[in-house]
Amino acid sequence: MALQRSDFRFFHRLRVRWAEVDMQRIVFNAHYLMYFDTAISDYWRALALPYTEAMEHLEGDLYVVKATIEFHASAGLDDQIDVALRCTRIGSSSITFSGAIFRGDRHLISSEIVYVFADPATQTSRPVPQALRDILLGFEAGEPVVQLAVGRWVDLRPAAAALRSRVFIEEQGIDPAIELDALDDGAVHAVLTNRLGQPVATGRLLVHEPGVGRIGRMAVHRVLRGGRFGQQVLDALMAAARERGDRQVVLHAQRSAEGFYRRLGFQPCGEPFEEAGIAHTEMIKGL
């Protein structure tokens, strides 16, 4: 049965590479299952779930017990294809995903993948946790996968500090003595959490000078970068600046993140500089 793009909420785009085609220059059949498996990883990101940490929180893991592929037409070298997935059934211990691969609107491949939720130590099945069930069904129903909180450090510190420590101290090697500072107490903070309550993005807003806000400590969980979670935090902080009457916001962007801020309308100001041992650029945006 031909599927339509409108049957799915989630899509993962990729381009067929030379190493994935056979002598006929069409995708070798075994690679389609790899495409679906790659898309599944991105599906968890769309749910704002860092897979390893989420499964540890849920005290289980997912194991494939069935995977089928149905071929309708072939993808070829350099084709851009969209791998679509949806959760179609959740049983007592099993989760079924239906998938399709499209080139444009043409349906090329169908798939069904069945996972069992199990104890990692014994690999014996366990009931699908209600929290995971709610997340999957909620996503497919169009519900938000994250919750935003904007407020004071005294209220948001546990989540914000945990994520900042992971990103700035553990990942980037910044001295803990300068990561947490006295400015946190007077700042407006924003924290984005997934439906398991895990922090996935955070940032803070200070007063730079009258009428100008300063955004900083922007951090997004490493696994979830590129998923617009940082943008949601940034938008919330700019809204808070606008609400208090700021005309402009300024931030110190790590050079590796400069493109992210440019896409959201920030413009560089002045020459690059080093801060905490990392190259930065000052960037400004009017409100």
C-alpha positions in Angstrom: 0.0 0.0 0.0 1.4 3.4 -1.0 1.9 5.7 1.9 1.7 9.5 1.8 4.0 12.1 3.4 1.0 13.3 5.4 0.9 10.0 7.2 4.0 11.0 9.2 5.1 13.7 11.5 8.8 12.8 11.6 11.2 12.9 8.7 15.0 12.4 8.5 16.7 13.7 5.3 19.8 12.2 3.8 21.6 11.9 0.5 22.5 8.6 -1.0 26.3 8.2 -1.0 28.6 6.3 -3.5 29.4 3.6 -0.9 25.7 2.8 -0.6 24.9 1.9 -4.2 25.6 -1.3 -6.1 26.8 -1.9 -9.7 23.5 -0.7 -11.0 24.0 2.6 -9.1 20.9 2.0 -7.0 20.9 1.6 -3.2 22.1 -1.9 -2.2 19.1 -3.4 -0.4 20.7 -3.9 3.0 21.4 -0.2 3.3 17.7 0.6 3.6 17.5 -1.0 7.0 20.5 1.2 8.0 18.6 4.3 6.8 15.7 3.4 9.1 18.0 2.7 12.0 19.8 6.1 11.5 16.4 7.8 11.4 15.3 6.1 14.7 18.3 7.8 16.4 17.0 11.2 15.1 13.5 10.3 16.2 14.6 10.1 19.8 16.3 13.6 19.4 12.9 14.9 18.0 11.4 13.7 21.3 14.1 15.7 23.2 15.4 12.4 24.7 19.2 11.8 24.9 18.8 8.1 24.3 21.4 6.6 26.7 20.4 8.9 29.6 16.7 8.5 28.9 16.9 4.7 29.0 19.0 4.8 32.2 16.2 6.9 33.7 13.6 4.4 32.5 15.7 1.5 33.8 15.6 -0.4 30.6 16.6 -0.5 26.9 15.1 -1.3 23.5 16.0 -4.4 21.5 14.9 -5.1 17.9 12.9 -8.3 17.6 11.6 -7.8 14.1 12.5 -5.7 11.1 10.9 -5.9 7.7 11.5 -4.1 4.4 9.2 -3.8 1.4 10.6 -2.5 -1.8 8.4 -0.4 -4.2 11.1 1.5 -6.1 14.8 2.2 -5.8 16.7 5.2 -4.6 19.8 6.1 -6.6 23.2 7.8 -6.3 22.9 11.4 -5.0 19.2 11.2 -4.5 17.9 13.2 -1.5 15.5 11.0 0.4 13.3 11.5 3.4 13.1 8.6 5.9 9.7 8.9 7.7 8.8 7.2 11.0 5.8 6.9 13.2 5.0 4.9 16.4 2.0 2.8 15.4 1.5 0.5 18.3 2.6 0.1 21.9 1.9 -3.2 23.5 2.7 -4.5 27.0 6.4 -4.7 26.3 6.7 -4.0 22.6 6.9 -0.8 20.5 6.2 -0.9 16.8 7.4 1.7 14.3 6.2 2.0 10.7 8.5 3.7 8.3 8.6 4.9 4.7 11.3 6.3 2.4 10.2 9.1 0.0 12.0 10.8 -2.9 10.0 13.9 -3.1 6.4 12.7 -2.9 7.1 9.2 -4.3 7.0 6.4 -1.9 10.0 4.1 -2.4 10.3 1.8 0.6 8.2 0.6 3.5 9.4 -0.8 6.8 8.1 -2.2 10.1 10.4 -2.4 13.1 9.4 -3.9 16.4 11.3 -3.3 19.6 11.0 -4.9 23.0 11.6 -2.9 26.2 13.9 -5.1 28.4 16.1 -5.2 31.4 19.7 -4.5 30.0 21.3 -6.9 32.4 19.2 -9.9 31.5 17.6 -8.8 28.2 14.3 -10.1 29.5 11.2 -8.1 28.5 9.7 -5.6 30.9 6.5 -3.5 30.6 6.9 -0.3 28.6 7.1 2.5 31.2 4.1 4.7 31.3 6.3 7.8 30.9 7.7 6.5 27.7 4.3 5.5 26.5 3.0 9.0 27.1 6.0 10.6 25.4 5.6 8.5 22.2 1.8 8.9 22.0 2.0 12.5 22.8 4.6 13.2 20.1 2.5 11.4 17.5 -0.5 13.4 18.6 1.4 16.7 18.1 2.0 17.5 21.7 5.1 19.5 22.8 8.1 17.4 23.8 9.6 20.0 26.1 8.6 22.4 28.8 10.0 25.9 29.2 10.6 27.6 32.6 11.7 31.2 32.9 12.5 32.5 36.4 15.0 33.0 39.2 18.2 31.1 39.9 16.9 30.0 43.3 14.1 28.1 41.5 15.9 26.9 38.4 19.4 26.3 39.7 19.3 22.4 40.0 18.4 21.9 36.3 20.4 24.8 34.9 23.6 24.1 36.9 23.5 20.4 36.1 23.4 21.1 32.3 25.9 23.9 32.4 28.3 21.7 34.4 28.0 19.0 31.7 28.5 21.3 28.8 31.0 23.9 30.1 33.0 22.0 32.7 32.9 18.4 31.5 32.8 18.9 27.8 34.6 22.2 27.2 37.0 22.1 30.2 36.1 25.5 31.6 37.3 26.1 35.2 34.4 25.4 37.6 35.4 28.5 39.6 34.4 30.8 36.7 31.4 28.9 35.4 29.2 29.6 38.3 29.4 33.2 39.4 27.6 35.8 41.6 25.7 37.2 38.6 23.5 34.1 38.5 21.5 35.3 41.5 20.3 38.5 39.8 19.8 37.0 36.3 16.7 35.8 34.5 17.1 32.2 33.7 15.5 29.9 31.1 15.5 26.1 31.3 14.0 23.7 28.8 13.3 20.2 30.1 12.0 17.1 28.3 9.0 15.1 29.4 11.2 13.0 31.7 12.2 16.2 33.6 15.8 16.2 32.2 17.3 19.6 31.3 18.1 19.9 27.6 18.8 23.6 27.2 19.4 26.7 29.3 20.6 30.3 29.3 20.5 33.5 31.3 19.8 37.2 30.8 21.6 40.0 32.6 21.6 43.8 32.4 24.5 44.9 30.2 23.6 48.6 30.5 20.4 50.6 30.6 18.2 49.4 27.7 20.6 46.6 26.7 20.3 43.0 27.9 23.2 40.5 27.9 22.5 36.9 27.2 25.0 34.2 28.3 25.6 30.7 29.6 23.7 29.3 26.6 24.0 25.5 26.8 22.3 22.7 24.9 22.8 19.0 25.6 25.4 17.7 23.2 23.2 14.9 21.8 20.3 17.4 21.1 22.1 20.2 19.3 20.6 21.2 16.0 17.1 20.4 17.2 16.0 24.0 17.8 16.0 23.6 21.6 18.7 26.4 21.9 16.5 28.7 19.8 13.6 28.2 22.2 15.7 29.3 25.1 17.1 32.2 23.2 13.6 33.3 22.1 12.4 33.1 25.7 15.3 35.3 27.0 14.8 37.9 24.2 11.1 38.0 25.1 12.0 38.6 28.8 14.4 41.4 27.7 11.7 43.0 25.5 9.2 42.7 28.3 11.4 44.7 30.7 12.0 47.4 28.1 15.3 46.5 26.6 15.9 47.8 23.1 18.8 45.5 22.3 20.6 42.3 23.4 24.2 41.5 23.3 26.0 38.1 23.8 29.5 36.6 23.5 29.1 33.7 21.0 31.7 30.9 20.8 33.0 31.0 17.3 31.7 27.5 16.6 28.2 28.8 17.4 28.4 32.0 15.4 26.4 30.6 12.5 23.6 29.7 14.8 23.3 33.2 16.1 23.6 34.8 12.7 20.7 32.7 11.4 18.6 34.2 14.3 19.5 37.8 13.3 22.5 38.5 15.5 25.3 40.5 13.9 29.0 40.4 15.0 30.5 43.5 16.6 34.2 44.1 16.9 37.1 41.7 16.6 37.1 38.1 17.9 38.5 37.6 21.4 39.3 34.8 23.8 37.2 34.1 26.9 37.8 31.2 29.3 40.3 29.9 26.8 37.8 29.7 23.9 37.5 32.0 20.9 34.4 34.3 21.0 32.7 37.0 19.0 30.5 39.7 20.5 27.1 39.8 18.6 24.2 42.2 18.9 20.5 42.1 17.9 17.9 44.8 18.1 14.6 44.1 19.8 
